[in-house]
Amino acid sequence: MAAKTPSLVQDASHWLSDSWQRSTLAGLHQTQDPEHYKLDNASLQQKQANHSMLIGLVESQALPLFHQVMAHSQSRLILSDSEGYVLKHWGLAKYSDKLANIALDEGVNWLEDHKGTNAIGTALKAKQLVSVIGDQHFFAKHRFMSCTASPIFSPSGELIAALDITSEQQVHSQQTLLLISSLAQLIETALLCQLPYSHYRIDLAAQPHLFGSLWQGIAVADSKGKLLGFNPMAQHLLQHMKVGDDLAEHIGDSWKQDRHSQHQMLHLKTQSLKDRAPSVTVNKLGLKFKDPQLEQAWIQANKVLSRQIPLLICGETGVGKEHFVKQLHSQSDRHDKPLVAINCAAIPHDLVEAELFGYQAGAYTGANRHGFMGKIRQADQGFLFLDEIGDMPMAVQTRLLRVLQEREVVPIGANQAIAVDIQLVAASHADLQAKVASGEFRQDLYYRLSGLQVNLPPLRDRQDKARIIDKLHVKYCTDKQVMCGELLELLLGYAWPGNLRELDNLMQVACLMSEGLPMLTLQSMPVQLQTQLVSERQSSSMMTNSNHDASIHTDALLPQAKSLFSPPFSAGKSLAQQIDVEVMAALSACSGNVSQCAKHLGISRNTLYRKLRKLGMR
């Protein structure tokens, strides 16, 4: 593994001189202003989503201890990814003018190449715990602060992040070094214990008093006692063990007991992980959906992922395509590798190519002088999720097709291809076959993308609507609030044109409006939605019951239709058939304009859409 056993004795002479030399060779000058590279909001949000589990672990595992120790100091806890971008910060609510001016905000890059010697960038480069105090910073502008950072490694030894404490004026002591090292170990331990199939955690120490310290080894095993992973200290204490070994070969059989035990010179402490509640996210290999269509899509998608077959996910806007992809990634063999997402509709067409394929330094005017790796290479070994693929420009489609065929990418301005290993997942709310027919989308790319095509059902067609509504209500209500049965019936009958996204937003607002009330009722809904829910129920009820209640006059369903269109009635037709005729006549009179037709008929567009679908019209 890349990480080293804990050492808090800092000999700064070696790593500090190396860091200053690297800063100088990067063309930086001490008295000038540091270079400022910051992600746009969309890219930052994507990075935060990709590292949501890590951010959650910092908040649940590290942040409480940070607040306890540093509560009265002018300090901030900062998490960066392995590329040096600040993902999140906690602690000091507002920076002083000095700290604000040096850009320690989310999305800013703190690699040595841009910011010179600093705790985050140097810890990532040196892959060790560092404390950069005052004048040790390369840039004079940074020398008023103290920063201490530790790299964070995945269970496989991959560098994935850095955790930093930054303070103004206060000189960091050995206590700060100990704290940041402890926080990093807490996060690495949590990552270790979340390995798939983890069943047992075994703590190892040379002396009992070392349990809970930086000198404690930790190993994780499955239900049969096979090693799944371990931290560097465990490897130091048991030098010959490797993943897949039977743990008993190294520490005897007594480790299985949920208590303290001993093996030769080591003290052991075993605890079961099988009943633990998931802390942030879980690799749910057995994830089940209550809707048959969604369950089938889930099972089929999982089958193709192990074979690197491209996956195309189709469905209306808001049905949860991105969430579906995140779940697939979290339970796949690539769960510990990046999930890189790009919305093809949200990026200007002239920038899509650079975003995807990257570019060489100086490839074009305005390009980053260091070049850019590109999303495809960032996703190497992991998932590349191309959302709204139907909006990809034709020229980019051609290049993407080559990447999928050759499994290699050529950055803009480069002559040499770079091999990539990606699991491609694309998504679209548009009808790609129609786009192929109209010449807007390459047919060969469509067939390459749709190794398997799955369709996620709209919320109105899902059989688990009631469960979803209840789940979101429980999520957002602050007290033990119940939902009125009449409201639930209205919500179940609503067409939900915005799907899950619309329901989620609505429930947040409704729970906020009804805060403190024992029951969530129709009156808690926004006024516009109240009217729409009631109107749609009335219209839907009239449509549905027309065959069963002949006493309902057609004029009650279509109040203005008769006077506007006056289609001929036939004594040989049923009431349902007469309604169909009237609806079609109204649509024809409005030249196929659904909105205008619904307005004239006095019903909602969603009710009219449902009726037209029953009549076989799209």
N, C-alpha and C positions, 0 to 999 in steps of 0.2 A: 504494500500500500504506500501511497505517496506521503501520507502524514507521518510525523515522527512522534516518538514518545514525549510526554510533557517535559518541558524545561523552561523554568522562569528566569534563569540566569541569562541576562541579555549582554552579550558582547557585541556592542553596536559597531565596533570598528570595521568588521568585515562586511556585513550586509549594507551598512550605511555608506561606506566608500564605494561599494559596487553600485548602489542605487544612484549616488551623485554622478558617478561616471556614466551610467546609462542615461541620466537626464541630460548631461552635457552632450553626449553623442546624438541624442534625439534633436539637437539644435535649439534647446531651451536656454534662456538667459535669466539669471537670478533676479535681476532688477526689473525685468519686463513683466507685463501682466500674463498670467497663465492662459493657455488656450481654453476656450469654453465650448464644449460639445454637449448638447442636450437633446434628448429624444422629444419628438412631438407627442402630443397627448395620446394619439391612437397607438403609437409604438410603445409608449410607456404602459398604457393599460394592457397591451398584449403581453409585455414582459411580466407585469404583475400577475396576470392570469396564468402565465406559464409557470410562475414560481409561487402560486397561491398556497401550496402545501408548505413550502419553506417559510413563507411569511406567517402563516398560521402557527407553525411550530415556534417561531421566535416570540410571537405574542403569547402563546400558552406556556412555553417552557422557560424562555429567557427573560422576558419583560418583567415578570413579578420580582425576580431577584435584582434586576437592574434598578427598579423603582425603590426597592428596599435599601440598597446600598448607596445609590446616587441621588436620592430624593431631594437633598438640600444643596446639590451642586448645580452649576450652570452647565449641564452636560446633555448630550443627545446620543441615543443609541441609533446606529445607522447600519442598514443591511444593503450590501451591493451584490450584484450577480458576478459571475466569474469574468465578465467582460468589463467590470469596473463601473457599471451604471448603478446609481443609487435607486434601489427598489422601494424603500420605505424608511421612515425615521420616526423615533418616539422620544419622549422626554421633554426637553425644553420647548415650550409652546411657541416662543417667538425668538428669533435670533437678534442679537445686537446688530448695530449697523455694520460692524466689522465682519461678523460671521455671515450676515446677509450678502455682503459684497463679494464673498469668495464662493458663492454658489454651491452650498451643500444641500441643494434641494433634490427632490425626487427627479430622476431622469438624467441628472448630470453625470458625466463620465469622469472618473478619478484615476484612470490608469496613469502610470508614470510618464507615458509618452506625451500626455497633455498637461498634467499637474505636477510633474517632477516628483521628487521624494515626498511621499505622504503615506500615512499608515495604511489606507485601503489599497492603493496601487502597489505599494512595496510589499505588503503582506501577500497579495496575489502573485506578484512576481517571484518573491523569495520563497513562497509557500511555507511561511513560518510566522509565529507571533512576533509582532514588532511594536515598539512604542516610539513615536517620532515627536520629540519635545522641542518646542520653540525654534531655536536656530538650526536644528537638524533638518527642518524643511528646506527644500531646494529653493523655492521662491521666497523672496523677502516678504512678500505680501501675506504669507501663511505663518510667519514666525511668531505671531502673538498667541498661538493656540497649541494645545497638546492633544495628540491623537494616539490611540492604541487599538490595534486591529489584529484579528486572528483569522486565518483561512478556515473554511468549512469544507470538509470532504464527505462525499457520499460513502455508503457502505462498501462500494467497490474501490474506493481510493481516489475517485475523480474529484478534482477541485470544482466546487459548484458555487461558492459564494465567499464573501468576507463579512465579518461582523466587527463594527468599529464603535468606540466611544470617543467622542470629540468634546473637548472642553475649552472654554476661553479663559486664558490667564492661568487657570489652575494647572500646576505641574503634576503629571500623572506619576503615581508612586508604584511600588511593587504590588500594592493592593489592587490597583487598576489592572495590572497585568494578570493577576490571579483571577480577578472578576471576569475579564473578557475571555480568558482561557476556559473558565468554568462554564460560561454561557455557551461558548462554541461546543464544548463537550456535551452539554445538555441537549443541544440540537442534534449533534451527530448520533447520540444515543437514541433519541426519539426516531431518527431516520432508520437506525439499525433495527429497532424493535418493530418497525412497520414493514419489514421485508415480507413478501408474500410467503404464506405457510408458516410464519414464525409462531412457535408454540411455547418455547421456554426461553427465559433470560437467565443466564448464569453470570453472577458477579464473582470476580476473582481478585484476591489481594494477598500480598506477602505477609501482611499483618492485619488483624481485625480492625484496628483503628484507621486503616487506609480506605475502608469502604466509604463511598460517597465523596472521595477525593479525586484529584486528577490522576492519581497513581492506582486507580482501580481498573482492572480489566473487565470487559463485558463481551460475552459471546451469546449468540442467538442460535437456537436449534429448532428443528421441526419436531413433530409429535413422536417420531421414531428416534430422536436423538442425533440426527445428522446435522452437522454444522452448516448454517446458512450465511453467517458472517460474524465478524468480531472487530473490536477496535484495536488500534496500534498497541496499546498497553497489554491487551490479552495476547497478542502475537509475541510481544516481548517476554511475557511470563511463560508462554507455551510455544516455544520457538518453531516447532516442527508441524504445527497443525495447519490444515488448509480446508477451504470450503469443500463440503462433501464428506469429510471424515466422520466416523462414529466418535462422538464426544467421549464415550467411555474409554476409548483407547488412550486418551490423554489424561483424563482425571478420574478414572474408575467409575463404578456403577452408583456410588452413593450420591451423585449429583442430582438424581431424579427426585429426591425427597425435597419437599417444599420447606426447607429449613436450612440452618447452617450446617456445613459439613467440612471435612478437611481431606486433602489428598497430598500426601507427602508434606512439602513445605508450604503449600498453598491453602488458603482459607476460601471456602466456597459459599455462595448464597444463591439459591435457586428460587425463582418465582414463575408462576404460570402466566402466560400472556393470552391464553385461549378465551378468557372471559372478559378481556379488557374492552372497553368501549372505544370505537374509533375516534381519534382525537381531531383529525383534520380531514383526511380523505382516506379511502380504503380501496384496495385493489379487489373489487367485487367480482371474482370469477363466477360466482353463483348468482349474480344479479338477476332478479326476476321483475318482469313488468306485468301489470294487471290487465293490460290491453293486449288481446291476441295478435293484432297486426304489428304492434310495436315489439312484442316479444319475438315474433318471427323475424323481424328485421334485425333485432339484436343477435339472435342465434346465428343467422346467416352471415352477418358482418363479422362476427368473431371467428367463423370458420375460415374466411378468406384472409384474415390478417396474418395468420401464421404462415401463409404462402406468399406474402408480399404481392398479392393481387390488388390492383387499385380498386377503391371503393367510391361509388357515386351516391350521395344522399340527396334525395329530392323531397320537397315538401313546401308548404306555404310559409311565408314569412312568419316567424314567431313560434313555430312548432317545436323548437328546441334542437335544431340541427347541431349547433356548436356544443351544447351540453352533451348530446349523444356522442360526439367525437371525443370529448374530454373523458367520458366514461370508458369508451373503447381504449383510449390511450392508457388510462390508469390501470386497466387489468391486462394489458398486453405484455408481451415479452420486452417491449421497448419502454416500459413505464418509467424507467430511471433515465431515459434519454429525452431530448427536447420535444415539445409539441409546439411547432412554429405555425402560427396562423396568419393568413393575409386575406383581407377582404378586397377582392379584385374590383369591386364597385366603388370603394372608398378612396382609391389611390388614383391620381391623375394619370390618364393613359400614357403620357410621355414619360412617366416615372415607374410604371409597372415593371418594365424590363430590367431597369437598374435594381429595383427592390428584390426581384426574384433571383436574377442571375449574378448580381454583384458587378463590380467593375475594378479595373486596375487603377493605380494612382495616376492622376492626370489624364484619365480616359476621355474626359470632355470638360468644357468650361463650367466651372462651378462645382466640380466634383471634389469630394474630400481628398485632400492631398495624400492621405494614407490608404486610399482605396476603400472598398466596402465588400464584405464577404458575400452578402446576398442571402435571402431567406432559404434558398434551396440548400446551400452549404451549411447554414446554421442548423438545419434540420437533419444533417447527416447522422445516421444511426437511429433517428427518431421518426416523428410524424411530421409531414407537411400537409397542412389543411388549407385548401384553396376555397374560400367561401365566395359565393356568387360568381362561380367560374364562367357563367354565361356572359358576363360583362368583360371578359378578357379580350383585348385587342387581337385582331387576326395575326399580326406580325409576331406577337408574343406567343400565340397558340402554336405557331410553327416551331419556335425554339423549344417550347415546353415538350412538344411531341418528340423532339430529338433527345431531350433529357430522359424521357420515359423509355425510349427505345434503347439508348446507349448506356443509360445509367451513369452519365457524366455530364458536367456542366462547363461551359466556356464563359468566363466573365467578360463583360464588355471591355474591349481594348486589349484582350489577351489572345494568345495564339495556342496556348496549351490547355487541353481539357483536364478537368479534375474529377476523379471518380467520386460518386456519392451513393450512399445506401439509405434510401428513404422509403417509408410507407406513405403512399400518396392517398389522401382522402379529399375528394372534391364535393362541393354542395351547391345546389341551385334551387331557387324557387321558380325559375322560368322553365318553360318547356324546351329542353335542349334539342329534341328531335325537330321541333318546329323551327328552331334557329338554324339547324342543319339544312332543312328544306329551303329556307329563305336565303341561305348562303352566308349567314352571320356567324356560323360556327363550323369548324372543320369536322368533316365526317370521320376522318381517320382518328382525330384526337378524341372525339366522342366515344368511339368504340374502344380506344385505349383506356380512357378514364373509367368506363363502365364495365370493368371486369366483373363487378357485381353492382347492381343498382338496387337500392332499397328506398322505399317510400315511407316517410313518417306521416301518420295520419293527422289531420287537423283536430283541434281540441273538440269541436262539435261532434266528431264521429267516434271519439274514444269512449270505451266502455268503462273507464275508470275515472270519469269526470268528477263524480261525487267525492272520491278519495282525494283527488288533486285539490279540489276546492277546500275540503276539510284540512288538508295538510298545510296549505298556504294560510288558512285562517289561524291555525294553531301557531304557525311560524311568526305571524305579525301581531297577533293580539297580545296585549301586555298582561292581562289578567285571565282568570279562568272563565272566559266568555263563551257562551254558546251561540249557535246560529239559528235564527228563526226558520222554521220549516218552510214557510211560504217563500222566504228569500231564496233558500236552497233550491226550491222548485223552479223559481224564476231563473236562477243562474244555470240550472241544468238545461232549461229550454232555450237559453240564449245562443245565438249562432257563433259568437266569439270570432269575429273577422280578424282580430289581432292575435288569436290563439293564446298560447301560454304567456306570452309577454304582456298581452292585454289583461289577462286574469291576474297576473302577479302585480302589475301596477295598480289595478283596481283594488285588490285586497289590501295593499299597503295603505292606500288612501282611506278605504272604508274603516280599517282598524284604527287609524289615526283619528278619524272623525268620531268614532264610537268609544274612544278611550274612556275607561271608567264605568261604562255601561255593562250590565250583566248579560245583555243579548245584542247580537248584531242583527239589525232589521233592515228593511228596504229603505227606511228613512235615513239610514247611515250612508247610503249610496249618493254619489253626485247626482244633482237634480236631473241633468240630461240623461243619465243612465237609468234613473228611476222611470222616466217617461218611456224610454226605449224598451226596458224590460217588460213593463206592463203592456205596452202597445204590441210588442212581438208575441207575448203570450196570447193576447186576444186574437190577433191575426192568425197565429199558428193553430189555435184551438178551433177557429172557424174553418180553416182549411182541412184540418184533420177529421173533424166530426161531421163534415157535410153529408156523408153517406148515411150517417146514423141518426141525424136529426133533420128530417125533411121540413120541419117547421121553421128552420132558419132560412129567411129569404136571402136570395143572392145579393140584394142591395145592402144587407148588413155587413157582408164581407167586402163588397166593392162599392162603397157609398156613392162614389161619383161616376162610376164606370158607365152605368146605364144611360145617364143623361149625356155623357160625353161621346160614347161610341155606339150605343143602342144596337148591339149585334142581334140578329134574329134568333129567337128561342124556338126550340123544336120540342114538341110534346113527346117525341120518341127518345129523348136523351134524359139521363139521370141528372140529378142536381150537380153531382161531381163533374159530369161531362159538360154541363152548361157553364160551370165555373171555369173549366179549362178553356172553353171557347171564348169566354169573356176576357180571360187573362191574355190569350193569344191576340185577340182583337185589339186590346189595349196596347200591347207591345208593338203590334204592327202600326197602329195609329201614331205611336211615338217614334217610329222609324228605328226600332230596336234599342232606343235609349232607356236602359234599365232604371236609372235614377229618376228620369222624368215620368216613366210609366208607374213606378212605385208611388211617386208623389201624387199622381192623378188618382191612383187606386186607393190612396189613403192607408197604405201598408208600408212596412220597412223594406229596404232593399234586400236584406237578408232573407226575409220571408218570401219575397218574390224570387230570389235566387234559388231557394229550396224548391219552390213550386216548379220553376223552369227545369231544374235538374230532374225532377220526377217526370216531366214531360219529355225528357230526353234531349233537352237543349243545353248547350254549354256556353 
